[in-house]
Amino acid sequence: MERVATVDCEEPFQLRLVGGPGRCAGRLEVNRGGQWGTVCDDGWSGANVAVVCRELGCGAAGTVGDLPRGPPRFGPGTGRIWLDDVRCRGQEGTLQDCAHRAWGRHDCSHQEDVGVVCQDA
């Protein structure tokens, strides 16, 4: 009797900050399956920023206040909106480990793309 094992592998998770003054400040984008997309600001918190900054090697989170409503600070993205309702506790090693809606499920537009500013910006 032949046994076959399969493994569902995903490409490594990547994130980046774009549209800002340097690699440690900008609109947050994540790569899933080779396609870059944005993250919605619903439920975004200082704990989320801390995880992103640490994962990118950009020091601690920068000053985090209430997120202003209106146009995204670093401009709207294009393409997929990959993540929504991201909820980190702050100790996660990667944003991927934080609670979030299923990949690609959201109730957002690119006017809600989240921006991140890290201390090393």
Biopython code that builds the backbone (N, CA, C, O; Angstrom):
import numpy as np
from Bio.PDB.StructureBuilder import StructureBuilder

atoms = [
    (1, "MET", "N", (0.847, -1.182, 0.000)),
    (1, "MET", "CA", (0.000, 0.000, 0.000)),
    (1, "MET", "C", (0.890, 1.243, 0.000)),
    (1, "MET", "O", (1.733, 1.413, 0.881)),
    (2, "GLU", "N", (0.700, 2.088, -0.973)),
    (2, "GLU", "CA", (1.506, 3.307, -1.091)),
    (2, "GLU", "C", (0.855, 4.434, -0.296)),
    (2, "GLU", "O", (-0.357, 4.644, -0.359)),
    (3, "ARG", "N", (1.684, 5.148, 0.446)),
    (3, "ARG", "CA", (1.188, 6.301, 1.205)),
    (3, "ARG", "C", (1.778, 7.565, 0.600)),
    (3, "ARG", "O", (2.960, 7.617, 0.259)),
    (4, "VAL", "N", (0.946, 8.569, 0.475)),
    (4, "VAL", "CA", (1.384, 9.831, -0.091)),
    (4, "VAL", "C", (1.105, 10.930, 0.924)),
    (4, "VAL", "O", (-0.003, 11.056, 1.445)),
    (5, "ALA", "N", (2.122, 11.710, 1.188)),
    (5, "ALA", "CA", (1.950, 12.846, 2.096)),
    (5, "ALA", "C", (2.071, 14.128, 1.287)),
    (5, "ALA", "O", (2.926, 14.243, 0.410)),
    (6, "THR", "N", (1.218, 15.076, 1.587)),
    (6, "THR", "CA", (1.306, 16.367, 0.921)),
    (6, "THR", "C", (1.482, 17.458, 1.966)),
    (6, "THR", "O", (1.017, 17.340, 3.100)),
    (7, "VAL", "N", (2.148, 18.498, 1.565)),
    (7, "VAL", "CA", (2.353, 19.646, 2.436)),
    (7, "VAL", "C", (1.934, 20.886, 1.669)),
    (7, "VAL", "O", (2.372, 21.104, 0.539)),
    (8, "ASP", "N", (1.085, 21.695, 2.283)),
    (8, "ASP", "CA", (0.647, 22.933, 1.656)),
    (8, "ASP", "C", (1.592, 24.034, 2.108)),
    (8, "ASP", "O", (1.483, 24.533, 3.228)),
    (9, "CYS", "N", (2.512, 24.408, 1.243)),
    (9, "CYS", "CA", (3.499, 25.429, 1.592)),
    (9, "CYS", "C", (3.109, 26.770, 0.996)),
    (9, "CYS", "O", (2.663, 26.849, -0.149)),
    (10, "GLU", "N", (3.279, 27.813, 1.777)),
    (10, "GLU", "CA", (3.079, 29.157, 1.275)),
    (10, "GLU", "C", (4.439, 29.813, 1.149)),
    (10, "GLU", "O", (5.400, 29.433, 1.817)),
    (11, "GLU", "N", (4.496, 30.800, 0.283)),
    (11, "GLU", "CA", (5.731, 31.550, 0.172)),
    (11, "GLU", "C", (5.992, 32.257, 1.499)),
    (11, "GLU", "O", (5.056, 32.538, 2.247)),
    (12, "PRO", "N", (7.246, 32.541, 1.789)),
    (12, "PRO", "CA", (7.535, 33.251, 3.027)),
    (12, "PRO", "C", (6.775, 34.566, 3.094)),
    (12, "PRO", "O", (6.625, 35.271, 2.096)),
    (13, "PHE", "N", (6.302, 34.875, 4.282)),
    (13, "PHE", "CA", (5.566, 36.112, 4.520)),
    (13, "PHE", "C", (6.539, 37.280, 4.486)),
    (13, "PHE", "O", (7.606, 37.220, 5.098)),
    (14, "GLN", "N", (6.182, 38.336, 3.779)),
    (14, "GLN", "CA", (7.023, 39.524, 3.718)),
    (14, "GLN", "C", (6.163, 40.748, 3.964)),
    (14, "GLN", "O", (4.974, 40.757, 3.647)),
    (15, "LEU", "N", (6.774, 41.787, 4.534)),
    (15, "LEU", "CA", (6.096, 43.061, 4.612)),
    (15, "LEU", "C", (7.090, 44.172, 4.330)),
    (15, "LEU", "O", (8.304, 43.993, 4.435)),
    (16, "ARG", "N", (6.538, 45.334, 3.965)),
    (16, "ARG", "CA", (7.365, 46.495, 3.650)),
    (16, "ARG", "C", (6.548, 47.746, 3.908)),
    (16, "ARG", "O", (5.320, 47.708, 3.988)),
    (17, "LEU", "N", (7.265, 48.861, 4.036)),
    (17, "LEU", "CA", (6.637, 50.172, 4.160)),
    (17, "LEU", "C", (7.011, 50.970, 2.921)),
    (17, "LEU", "O", (8.192, 51.089, 2.593)),
    (18, "VAL", "N", (6.016, 51.521, 2.227)),
    (18, "VAL", "CA", (6.263, 52.238, 0.975)),
    (18, "VAL", "C", (5.613, 53.617, 1.007)),
    (18, "VAL", "O", (4.664, 53.858, 1.753)),
    (19, "GLY", "N", (6.144, 54.514, 0.183)),
    (19, "GLY", "CA", (5.564, 55.845, 0.052)),
    (19, "GLY", "C", (5.974, 56.817, 1.127)),
    (19, "GLY", "O", (5.498, 57.952, 1.146)),
    (20, "GLY", "N", (6.858, 56.398, 2.035)),
    (20, "GLY", "CA", (7.307, 57.273, 3.109)),
    (20, "GLY", "C", (8.703, 57.796, 2.844)),
    (20, "GLY", "O", (9.247, 57.619, 1.754)),
    (21, "PRO", "N", (9.284, 58.445, 3.854)),
    (21, "PRO", "CA", (10.605, 59.040, 3.684)),
    (21, "PRO", "C", (11.757, 58.041, 3.701)),
    (21, "PRO", "O", (12.882, 58.404, 3.358)),
    (22, "GLY", "N", (11.509, 56.806, 4.086)),
    (22, "GLY", "CA", (12.559, 55.784, 4.155)),
    (22, "GLY", "C", (11.928, 54.436, 4.391)),
    (22, "GLY", "O", (10.704, 54.306, 4.362)),
    (23, "ARG", "N", (12.760, 53.419, 4.626)),
    (23, "ARG", "CA", (12.226, 52.061, 4.757)),
    (23, "ARG", "C", (11.489, 51.808, 6.067)),
    (23, "ARG", "O", (10.841, 50.773, 6.219)),
    (24, "CYS", "N", (11.579, 52.744, 7.021)),
    (24, "CYS", "CA", (10.958, 52.541, 8.334)),
    (24, "CYS", "C", (9.725, 53.416, 8.567)),
    (24, "CYS", "O", (9.282, 53.575, 9.704)),
    (25, "ALA", "N", (9.180, 53.974, 7.509)),
    (25, "ALA", "CA", (7.929, 54.739, 7.597)),
    (25, "ALA", "C", (7.248, 54.682, 6.248)),
    (25, "ALA", "O", (7.887, 54.873, 5.214)),
    (26, "GLY", "N", (5.951, 54.419, 6.254)),
    (26, "GLY", "CA", (5.214, 54.390, 4.998)),
    (26, "GLY", "C", (3.943, 53.579, 5.105)),
    (26, "GLY", "O", (3.544, 53.155, 6.190)),
    (27, "ARG", "N", (3.311, 53.369, 3.957)),
    (27, "ARG", "CA", (2.110, 52.550, 3.884)),
    (27, "ARG", "C", (2.521, 51.088, 4.026)),
    (27, "ARG", "O", (3.443, 50.627, 3.353)),
    (28, "LEU", "N", (1.840, 50.374, 4.894)),
    (28, "LEU", "CA", (2.169, 48.970, 5.131)),
    (28, "LEU", "C", (1.626, 48.106, 4.005)),
    (28, "LEU", "O", (0.444, 48.168, 3.667)),
    (29, "GLU", "N", (2.522, 47.291, 3.427)),
    (29, "GLU", "CA", (2.118, 46.323, 2.421)),
    (29, "GLU", "C", (2.658, 44.955, 2.804)),
    (29, "GLU", "O", (3.754, 44.838, 3.354)),
    (30, "VAL", "N", (1.878, 43.922, 2.508)),
    (30, "VAL", "CA", (2.282, 42.543, 2.779)),
    (30, "VAL", "C", (2.260, 41.751, 1.480)),
    (30, "VAL", "O", (1.492, 42.052, 0.566)),
    (31, "ASN", "N", (3.114, 40.735, 1.411)),
    (31, "ASN", "CA", (3.212, 39.896, 0.233)),
    (31, "ASN", "C", (2.639, 38.527, 0.569)),
    (31, "ASN", "O", (3.060, 37.875, 1.524)),
    (32, "ARG", "N", (1.685, 38.112, -0.224)),
    (32, "ARG", "CA", (1.107, 36.773, -0.081)),
    (32, "ARG", "C", (1.052, 36.156, -1.464)),
    (32, "ARG", "O", (0.463, 36.723, -2.385)),
    (33, "GLY", "N", (1.660, 35.008, -1.605)),
    (33, "GLY", "CA", (1.644, 34.306, -2.884)),
    (33, "GLY", "C", (2.284, 35.095, -4.017)),
    (33, "GLY", "O", (1.894, 34.960, -5.177)),
    (34, "GLY", "N", (3.277, 35.925, -3.671)),
    (34, "GLY", "CA", (3.969, 36.694, -4.686)),
    (34, "GLY", "C", (3.264, 37.982, -5.080)),
    (34, "GLY", "O", (3.719, 38.685, -5.983)),
    (35, "GLN", "N", (2.159, 38.300, -4.414)),
    (35, "GLN", "CA", (1.397, 39.506, -4.755)),
    (35, "GLN", "C", (1.359, 40.455, -3.558)),
    (35, "GLN", "O", (0.922, 40.080, -2.470)),
    (36, "TRP", "N", (1.825, 41.694, -3.773)),
    (36, "TRP", "CA", (1.801, 42.701, -2.717)),
    (36, "TRP", "C", (0.406, 43.289, -2.601)),
    (36, "TRP", "O", (-0.287, 43.483, -3.600)),
    (37, "GLY", "N", (0.007, 43.568, -1.369)),
    (37, "GLY", "CA", (-1.285, 44.206, -1.109)),
    (37, "GLY", "C", (-1.201, 45.001, 0.185)),
    (37, "GLY", "O", (-0.180, 44.989, 0.873)),
    (38, "THR", "N", (-2.277, 45.682, 0.501)),
    (38, "THR", "CA", (-2.281, 46.592, 1.643)),
    (38, "THR", "C", (-2.971, 45.978, 2.857)),
    (38, "THR", "O", (-3.482, 44.859, 2.814)),
    (39, "VAL", "N", (-2.967, 46.756, 3.946)),
    (39, "VAL", "CA", (-3.588, 46.363, 5.210)),
    (39, "VAL", "C", (-4.560, 47.463, 5.600)),
    (39, "VAL", "O", (-4.205, 48.642, 5.579)),
    (40, "CYS", "N", (-5.772, 47.091, 5.954)),
    (40, "CYS", "CA", (-6.803, 48.054, 6.350)),
    (40, "CYS", "C", (-6.559, 48.537, 7.783)),
    (40, "CYS", "O", (-6.042, 47.792, 8.615)),
    (41, "ASP", "N", (-6.935, 49.788, 8.061)),
    (41, "ASP", "CA", (-6.675, 50.366, 9.380)),
    (41, "ASP", "C", (-7.720, 50.005, 10.436)),
    (41, "ASP", "O", (-7.600, 50.455, 11.576)),
    (42, "ASP", "N", (-8.737, 49.213, 10.102)),
    (42, "ASP", "CA", (-9.756, 48.833, 11.090)),
    (42, "ASP", "C", (-9.107, 48.118, 12.273)),
    (42, "ASP", "O", (-8.427, 47.108, 12.095)),
    (43, "GLY", "N", (-9.316, 48.638, 13.466)),
    (43, "GLY", "CA", (-8.775, 48.013, 14.667)),
    (43, "GLY", "C", (-7.281, 48.159, 14.839)),
    (43, "GLY", "O", (-6.703, 47.514, 15.714)),
    (44, "TRP", "N", (-6.634, 48.986, 14.035)),
    (44, "TRP", "CA", (-5.171, 49.125, 14.090)),
    (44, "TRP", "C", (-4.777, 49.749, 15.414)),
    (44, "TRP", "O", (-5.458, 50.650, 15.903)),
    (45, "SER", "N", (-3.680, 49.278, 16.002)),
    (45, "SER", "CA", (-3.273, 49.736, 17.336)),
    (45, "SER", "C", (-1.766, 49.904, 17.445)),
    (45, "SER", "O", (-1.012, 49.521, 16.551)),
    (46, "GLY", "N", (-1.350, 50.483, 18.554)),
    (46, "GLY", "CA", (0.065, 50.635, 18.839)),
    (46, "GLY", "C", (0.775, 49.299, 18.948)),
    (46, "GLY", "O", (1.946, 49.195, 18.581)),
    (47, "ALA", "N", (0.087, 48.265, 19.450)),
    (47, "ALA", "CA", (0.691, 46.931, 19.534)),
    (47, "ALA", "C", (0.990, 46.403, 18.132)),
    (47, "ALA", "O", (2.013, 45.752, 17.922)),
    (48, "ASN", "N", (0.102, 46.679, 17.171)),
    (48, "ASN", "CA", (0.336, 46.263, 15.785)),
    (48, "ASN", "C", (1.573, 46.951, 15.235)),
    (48, "ASN", "O", (2.414, 46.313, 14.602)),
    (49, "VAL", "N", (1.685, 48.257, 15.477)),
    (49, "VAL", "CA", (2.836, 49.032, 14.996)),
    (49, "VAL", "C", (4.121, 48.470, 15.597)),
    (49, "VAL", "O", (5.125, 48.341, 14.897)),
    (50, "ALA", "N", (4.098, 48.135, 16.883)),
    (50, "ALA", "CA", (5.294, 47.599, 17.548)),
    (50, "ALA", "C", (5.763, 46.314, 16.883)),
    (50, "ALA", "O", (6.962, 46.118, 16.688)),
    (51, "VAL", "N", (4.824, 45.434, 16.533)),
    (51, "VAL", "CA", (5.181, 44.168, 15.882)),
    (51, "VAL", "C", (5.788, 44.436, 14.506)),
    (51, "VAL", "O", (6.797, 43.829, 14.150)),
    (52, "VAL", "N", (5.184, 45.339, 13.728)),
    (52, "VAL", "CA", (5.690, 45.657, 12.394)),
    (52, "VAL", "C", (7.097, 46.245, 12.477)),
    (52, "VAL", "O", (7.994, 45.817, 11.751)),
    (53, "CYS", "N", (7.293, 47.228, 13.363)),
    (53, "CYS", "CA", (8.603, 47.877, 13.469)),
    (53, "CYS", "C", (9.692, 46.885, 13.880)),
    (53, "CYS", "O", (10.801, 46.905, 13.345)),
    (54, "ARG", "N", (9.360, 46.022, 14.834)),
    (54, "ARG", "CA", (10.324, 45.013, 15.275)),
    (54, "ARG", "C", (10.634, 44.034, 14.147)),
    (54, "ARG", "O", (11.794, 43.682, 13.931)),
    (55, "GLU", "N", (9.610, 43.595, 13.431)),
    (55, "GLU", "CA", (9.812, 42.634, 12.338)),
    (55, "GLU", "C", (10.684, 43.221, 11.232)),
    (55, "GLU", "O", (11.472, 42.503, 10.615)),
    (56, "LEU", "N", (10.548, 44.517, 10.979)),
    (56, "LEU", "CA", (11.334, 45.169, 9.933)),
    (56, "LEU", "C", (12.717, 45.608, 10.403)),
    (56, "LEU", "O", (13.510, 46.107, 9.604)),
    (57, "GLY", "N", (13.019, 45.429, 11.694)),
    (57, "GLY", "CA", (14.300, 45.870, 12.227)),
    (57, "GLY", "C", (14.404, 47.384, 12.266)),
    (57, "GLY", "O", (15.478, 47.945, 12.050)),
    (58, "CYS", "N", (13.292, 48.042, 12.539)),
    (58, "CYS", "CA", (13.235, 49.501, 12.531)),
    (58, "CYS", "C", (13.073, 50.101, 13.913)),
    (58, "CYS", "O", (12.572, 51.218, 14.042)),
    (59, "GLY", "N", (13.484, 49.385, 14.951)),
    (59, "GLY", "CA", (13.385, 49.917, 16.305)),
    (59, "GLY", "C", (11.963, 49.841, 16.822)),
    (59, "GLY", "O", (11.142, 49.060, 16.340)),
    (60, "ALA", "N", (11.698, 50.660, 17.802)),
    (60, "ALA", "CA", (10.386, 50.675, 18.444)),
    (60, "ALA", "C", (9.391, 51.425, 17.569)),
    (60, "ALA", "O", (9.755, 52.063, 16.582)),
    (61, "ALA", "N", (8.127, 51.330, 17.961)),
    (61, "ALA", "CA", (7.093, 52.096, 17.273)),
    (61, "ALA", "C", (7.343, 53.573, 17.504)),
    (61, "ALA", "O", (7.802, 53.971, 18.575)),
    (62, "GLY", "N", (7.046, 54.380, 16.510)),
    (62, "GLY", "CA", (7.133, 55.826, 16.662)),
    (62, "GLY", "C", (5.954, 56.303, 17.489)),
    (62, "GLY", "O", (5.232, 55.492, 18.069)),
    (63, "THR", "N", (5.757, 57.590, 17.546)),
    (63, "THR", "CA", (4.637, 58.152, 18.287)),
    (63, "THR", "C", (3.337, 57.656, 17.674)),
    (63, "THR", "O", (3.100, 57.798, 16.474)),
    (64, "VAL", "N", (2.503, 57.072, 18.524)),
    (64, "VAL", "CA", (1.234, 56.532, 18.051)),
    (64, "VAL", "C", (0.117, 57.285, 18.746)),
    (64, "VAL", "O", (-0.026, 57.216, 19.967)),
    (65, "GLY", "N", (-0.664, 57.996, 17.973)),
    (65, "GLY", "CA", (-1.835, 58.671, 18.514)),
    (65, "GLY", "C", (-3.066, 58.068, 17.879)),
    (65, "GLY", "O", (-2.999, 57.004, 17.263)),
    (66, "ASP", "N", (-4.183, 58.743, 18.026)),
    (66, "ASP", "CA", (-5.388, 58.282, 17.353)),
    (66, "ASP", "C", (-5.181, 58.404, 15.859)),
    (66, "ASP", "O", (-4.618, 59.386, 15.375)),
    (67, "LEU", "N", (-5.634, 57.413, 15.141)),
    (67, "LEU", "CA", (-5.498, 57.455, 13.688)),
    (67, "LEU", "C", (-6.485, 58.467, 13.135)),
    (67, "LEU", "O", (-7.680, 58.386, 13.421)),
    (68, "PRO", "N", (-6.005, 59.415, 12.352)),
    (68, "PRO", "CA", (-6.924, 60.391, 11.779)),
    (68, "PRO", "C", (-7.771, 59.749, 10.688)),
    (68, "PRO", "O", (-7.296, 58.893, 9.942)),
    (69, "ARG", "N", (-9.002, 60.162, 10.606)),
    (69, "ARG", "CA", (-9.846, 59.735, 9.492)),
    (69, "ARG", "C", (-9.563, 60.684, 8.339)),
    (69, "ARG", "O", (-9.282, 61.864, 8.551)),
    (70, "GLY", "N", (-9.635, 60.182, 7.156)),
    (70, "GLY", "CA", (-9.329, 60.997, 5.996)),
    (70, "GLY", "C", (-8.374, 60.240, 5.106)),
    (70, "GLY", "O", (-8.218, 59.028, 5.259)),
    (71, "PRO", "N", (-7.733, 60.927, 4.181)),
    (71, "PRO", "CA", (-6.836, 60.247, 3.252)),
    (71, "PRO", "C", (-5.687, 59.549, 3.985)),
    (71, "PRO", "O", (-5.205, 60.051, 5.001)),
    (72, "PRO", "N", (-5.250, 58.405, 3.480)),
    (72, "PRO", "CA", (-4.123, 57.717, 4.110)),
    (72, "PRO", "C", (-2.887, 58.612, 4.140)),
    (72, "PRO", "O", (-2.599, 59.320, 3.174)),
    (73, "ARG", "N", (-2.171, 58.576, 5.237)),
    (73, "ARG", "CA", (-1.001, 59.433, 5.434)),
    (73, "ARG", "C", (0.047, 59.262, 4.334)),
    (73, "ARG", "O", (0.671, 60.236, 3.912)),
    (74, "PHE", "N", (0.240, 58.028, 3.871)),
    (74, "PHE", "CA", (1.252, 57.754, 2.846)),
    (74, "PHE", "C", (0.614, 57.392, 1.507)),
    (74, "PHE", "O", (1.215, 56.694, 0.691)),
    (75, "GLY", "N", (-0.587, 57.866, 1.297)),
    (75, "GLY", "CA", (-1.286, 57.633, 0.039)),
    (75, "GLY", "C", (-1.968, 56.278, -0.002)),
    (75, "GLY", "O", (-1.567, 55.350, 0.700)),
    (76, "PRO", "N", (-2.999, 56.170, -0.826)),
    (76, "PRO", "CA", (-3.680, 54.882, -0.967)),
    (76, "PRO", "C", (-2.871, 53.931, -1.832)),
    (76, "PRO", "O", (-2.178, 54.348, -2.760)),
    (77, "GLY", "N", (-2.968, 52.658, -1.517)),
    (77, "GLY", "CA", (-2.304, 51.641, -2.323)),
    (77, "GLY", "C", (-3.172, 51.252, -3.503)),
    (77, "GLY", "O", (-4.197, 51.878, -3.773)),
    (78, "THR", "N", (-2.751, 50.219, -4.195)),
    (78, "THR", "CA", (-3.518, 49.679, -5.312)),
    (78, "THR", "C", (-3.518, 48.160, -5.187)),
    (78, "THR", "O", (-2.764, 47.596, -4.394)),
    (79, "GLY", "N", (-4.342, 47.521, -5.951)),
    (79, "GLY", "CA", (-4.360, 46.057, -5.947)),
    (79, "GLY", "C", (-5.125, 45.497, -4.763)),
    (79, "GLY", "O", (-6.097, 46.091, -4.297)),
    (80, "ARG", "N", (-4.677, 44.352, -4.284)),
    (80, "ARG", "CA", (-5.360, 43.621, -3.213)),
    (80, "ARG", "C", (-5.276, 44.347, -1.881)),
    (80, "ARG", "O", (-4.300, 45.039, -1.590)),
    (81, "ILE", "N", (-6.318, 44.174, -1.078)),
    (81, "ILE", "CA", (-6.275, 44.519, 0.337)),
    (81, "ILE", "C", (-6.205, 43.171, 1.029)),
    (81, "ILE", "O", (-7.192, 42.436, 1.070)),
    (82, "TRP", "N", (-5.046, 42.847, 1.572)),
    (82, "TRP", "CA", (-4.818, 41.501, 2.093)),
    (82, "TRP", "C", (-5.340, 41.290, 3.504)),
    (82, "TRP", "O", (-5.909, 40.240, 3.804)),
    (83, "LEU", "N", (-5.151, 42.280, 4.378)),
    (83, "LEU", "CA", (-5.493, 42.055, 5.785)),
    (83, "LEU", "C", (-6.428, 43.132, 6.322)),
    (83, "LEU", "O", (-6.355, 44.295, 5.926)),
    (84, "ASP", "N", (-7.305, 42.721, 7.230)),
    (84, "ASP", "CA", (-8.240, 43.615, 7.901)),
    (84, "ASP", "C", (-8.430, 43.105, 9.324)),
    (84, "ASP", "O", (-8.239, 41.924, 9.612)),
    (85, "ASP", "N", (-8.806, 44.016, 10.195)),
    (85, "ASP", "CA", (-9.066, 43.687, 11.607)),
    (85, "ASP", "C", (-7.879, 42.964, 12.248)),
    (85, "ASP", "O", (-8.053, 41.968, 12.949)),
    (86, "VAL", "N", (-6.679, 43.476, 11.998)),
    (86, "VAL", "CA", (-5.467, 42.893, 12.590)),
    (86, "VAL", "C", (-5.418, 43.278, 14.062)),
    (86, "VAL", "O", (-5.569, 44.449, 14.411)),
    (87, "ARG", "N", (-5.207, 42.291, 14.919)),
    (87, "ARG", "CA", (-5.175, 42.532, 16.358)),
    (87, "ARG", "C", (-3.972, 41.808, 16.967)),
    (87, "ARG", "O", (-4.000, 40.595, 17.175)),
    (88, "CYS", "N", (-2.921, 42.573, 17.247)),
    (88, "CYS", "CA", (-1.720, 42.015, 17.880)),
    (88, "CYS", "C", (-1.769, 42.282, 19.380)),
    (88, "CYS", "O", (-2.408, 43.232, 19.833)),
    (89, "ARG", "N", (-1.090, 41.439, 20.135)),
    (89, "ARG", "CA", (-0.906, 41.672, 21.569)),
    (89, "ARG", "C", (0.378, 42.465, 21.809)),
    (89, "ARG", "O", (0.530, 43.112, 22.845)),
    (90, "GLY", "N", (1.298, 42.410, 20.847)),
    (90, "GLY", "CA", (2.541, 43.167, 20.950)),
    (90, "GLY", "C", (3.778, 42.299, 21.081)),
    (90, "GLY", "O", (4.889, 42.776, 20.850)),
    (91, "GLN", "N", (3.610, 41.025, 21.449)),
    (91, "GLN", "CA", (4.748, 40.131, 21.632)),
    (91, "GLN", "C", (4.994, 39.235, 20.423)),
    (91, "GLN", "O", (5.993, 38.515, 20.391)),
    (92, "GLU", "N", (4.116, 39.262, 19.436)),
    (92, "GLU", "CA", (4.256, 38.382, 18.278)),
    (92, "GLU", "C", (5.559, 38.678, 17.538)),
    (92, "GLU", "O", (6.007, 39.823, 17.486)),
    (93, "GLY", "N", (6.161, 37.636, 16.967)),
    (93, "GLY", "CA", (7.401, 37.803, 16.221)),
    (93, "GLY", "C", (7.181, 38.316, 14.815)),
    (93, "GLY", "O", (8.095, 38.860, 14.196)),
    (94, "THR", "N", (5.963, 38.144, 14.304)),
    (94, "THR", "CA", (5.631, 38.583, 12.955)),
    (94, "THR", "C", (4.163, 38.983, 12.909)),
    (94, "THR", "O", (3.343, 38.449, 13.656)),
    (95, "LEU", "N", (3.839, 39.912, 12.042)),
    (95, "LEU", "CA", (2.456, 40.360, 11.882)),
    (95, "LEU", "C", (1.560, 39.190, 11.501)),
    (95, "LEU", "O", (0.375, 39.176, 11.834)),
    (96, "GLN", "N", (2.119, 38.219, 10.810)),
    (96, "GLN", "CA", (1.372, 37.044, 10.383)),
    (96, "GLN", "C", (0.796, 36.260, 11.568)),
    (96, "GLN", "O", (-0.214, 35.571, 11.424)),
    (97, "ASP", "N", (1.437, 36.367, 12.739)),
    (97, "ASP", "CA", (0.981, 35.643, 13.926)),
    (97, "ASP", "C", (-0.122, 36.362, 14.684)),
    (97, "ASP", "O", (-0.694, 35.805, 15.621)),
    (98, "CYS", "N", (-0.426, 37.583, 14.295)),
    (98, "CYS", "CA", (-1.492, 38.339, 14.954)),
    (98, "CYS", "C", (-2.847, 37.872, 14.415)),
    (98, "CYS", "O", (-2.954, 37.416, 13.277)),
    (99, "ALA", "N", (-3.873, 37.995, 15.252)),
    (99, "ALA", "CA", (-5.221, 37.651, 14.809)),
    (99, "ALA", "C", (-5.632, 38.600, 13.682)),
    (99, "ALA", "O", (-5.309, 39.787, 13.714)),
    (100, "HIS", "N", (-6.340, 38.076, 12.695)),
    (100, "HIS", "CA", (-6.842, 38.901, 11.588)),
    (100, "HIS", "C", (-7.917, 38.123, 10.849)),
    (100, "HIS", "O", (-8.053, 36.911, 11.016)),
    (101, "ARG", "N", (-8.675, 38.836, 10.032)),
    (101, "ARG", "CA", (-9.649, 38.171, 9.178)),
    (101, "ARG", "C", (-8.916, 37.264, 8.204)),
    (101, "ARG", "O", (-7.696, 37.349, 8.060)),
    (102, "ALA", "N", (-9.657, 36.405, 7.544)),
    (102, "ALA", "CA", (-9.064, 35.536, 6.521)),
    (102, "ALA", "C", (-8.397, 36.406, 5.455)),
    (102, "ALA", "O", (-8.870, 37.502, 5.153)),
    (103, "TRP", "N", (-7.303, 35.912, 4.894)),
    (103, "TRP", "CA", (-6.568, 36.642, 3.856)),
    (103, "TRP", "C", (-7.522, 37.080, 2.749)),
    (103, "TRP", "O", (-8.290, 36.277, 2.219)),
    (104, "GLY", "N", (-7.460, 38.376, 2.408)),
    (104, "GLY", "CA", (-8.266, 38.909, 1.323)),
    (104, "GLY", "C", (-9.691, 39.259, 1.687)),
    (104, "GLY", "O", (-10.410, 39.810, 0.854)),
    (105, "ARG", "N", (-10.131, 38.959, 2.908)),
    (105, "ARG", "CA", (-11.489, 39.294, 3.362)),
    (105, "ARG", "C", (-11.434, 40.624, 4.092)),
    (105, "ARG", "O", (-10.673, 40.782, 5.046)),
    (106, "HIS", "N", (-12.242, 41.584, 3.645)),
    (106, "HIS", "CA", (-12.216, 42.911, 4.250)),
    (106, "HIS", "C", (-13.491, 43.663, 3.908)),
    (106, "HIS", "O", (-14.258, 43.254, 3.037)),
    (107, "ASP", "N", (-13.704, 44.774, 4.611)),
    (107, "ASP", "CA", (-14.805, 45.688, 4.298)),
    (107, "ASP", "C", (-14.228, 47.098, 4.160)),
    (107, "ASP", "O", (-14.782, 48.064, 4.685)),
    (108, "CYS", "N", (-13.114, 47.195, 3.450)),
    (108, "CYS", "CA", (-12.344, 48.435, 3.360)),
    (108, "CYS", "C", (-12.168, 48.877, 1.919)),
    (108, "CYS", "O", (-12.432, 48.133, 0.973)),
    (109, "SER", "N", (-11.711, 50.125, 1.786)),
    (109, "SER", "CA", (-11.241, 50.627, 0.497)),
    (109, "SER", "C", (-9.789, 51.053, 0.712)),
    (109, "SER", "O", (-9.296, 51.044, 1.840)),
    (110, "HIS", "N", (-9.117, 51.419, -0.356)),
    (110, "HIS", "CA", (-7.730, 51.863, -0.212)),
    (110, "HIS", "C", (-7.623, 53.198, 0.531)),
    (110, "HIS", "O", (-6.519, 53.623, 0.874)),
    (111, "GLN", "N", (-8.747, 53.860, 0.784)),
    (111, "GLN", "CA", (-8.726, 55.074, 1.605)),
    (111, "GLN", "C", (-8.487, 54.733, 3.073)),
    (111, "GLN", "O", (-8.294, 55.632, 3.892)),
    (112, "GLU", "N", (-8.496, 53.450, 3.412)),
    (112, "GLU", "CA", (-8.255, 53.002, 4.785)),
    (112, "GLU", "C", (-6.939, 52.246, 4.918)),
    (112, "GLU", "O", (-6.735, 51.549, 5.912)),
    (113, "ASP", "N", (-6.040, 52.366, 3.944)),
    (113, "ASP", "CA", (-4.737, 51.700, 4.020)),
    (113, "ASP", "C", (-3.929, 52.273, 5.181)),
    (113, "ASP", "O", (-3.806, 53.489, 5.331)),
    (114, "VAL", "N", (-3.387, 51.383, 5.990)),
    (114, "VAL", "CA", (-2.688, 51.819, 7.196)),
    (114, "VAL", "C", (-1.255, 52.259, 6.886)),
    (114, "VAL", "O", (-0.571, 51.674, 6.047)),
    (115, "GLY", "N", (-0.827, 53.307, 7.591)),
    (115, "GLY", "CA", (0.551, 53.759, 7.538)),
    (115, "GLY", "C", (1.235, 53.482, 8.857)),
    (115, "GLY", "O", (0.585, 53.457, 9.902)),
    (116, "VAL", "N", (2.527, 53.277, 8.824)),
    (116, "VAL", "CA", (3.309, 52.960, 10.019)),
    (116, "VAL", "C", (4.532, 53.867, 10.057)),
    (116, "VAL", "O", (5.191, 54.083, 9.040)),
    (117, "VAL", "N", (4.827, 54.394, 11.245)),
    (117, "VAL", "CA", (6.046, 55.161, 11.454)),
    (117, "VAL", "C", (6.787, 54.518, 12.625)),
    (117, "VAL", "O", (6.250, 54.408, 13.727)),
    (118, "CYS", "N", (8.019, 54.099, 12.375)),
    (118, "CYS", "CA", (8.852, 53.486, 13.412)),
    (118, "CYS", "C", (9.847, 54.512, 13.931)),
    (118, "CYS", "O", (10.078, 55.542, 13.298)),
    (119, "GLN", "N", (10.428, 54.227, 15.077)),
    (119, "GLN", "CA", (11.370, 55.141, 15.719)),
    (119, "GLN", "C", (12.585, 55.439, 14.832)),
    (119, "GLN", "O", (13.115, 56.550, 14.855)),
    (120, "ASP", "N", (13.022, 54.452, 14.055)),
    (120, "ASP", "CA", (14.209, 54.638, 13.212)),
    (120, "ASP", "C", (13.874, 55.254, 11.851)),
    (120, "ASP", "O", (14.680, 55.187, 10.923)),
    (121, "ALA", "N", (12.675, 55.859, 11.732)),
    (121, "ALA", "CA", (12.239, 56.408, 10.432)),
    (121, "ALA", "C", (13.151, 57.510, 9.951)),
    (121, "ALA", "O", (12.926, 58.075, 8.880)),
]
sb = StructureBuilder()
sb.init_structure("model")
sb.init_model(0)
sb.init_chain("A")
sb.init_seg("    ")
for serial, (resi, resn, name, xyz) in enumerate(atoms, 1):
    if name == "N":
        sb.init_residue(resn, " ", resi, " ")
    sb.init_atom(name, np.array(xyz, "f"), 0.0, 1.0, " ", f" {name:<3s}", serial, name[0])
structure = sb.get_structure()
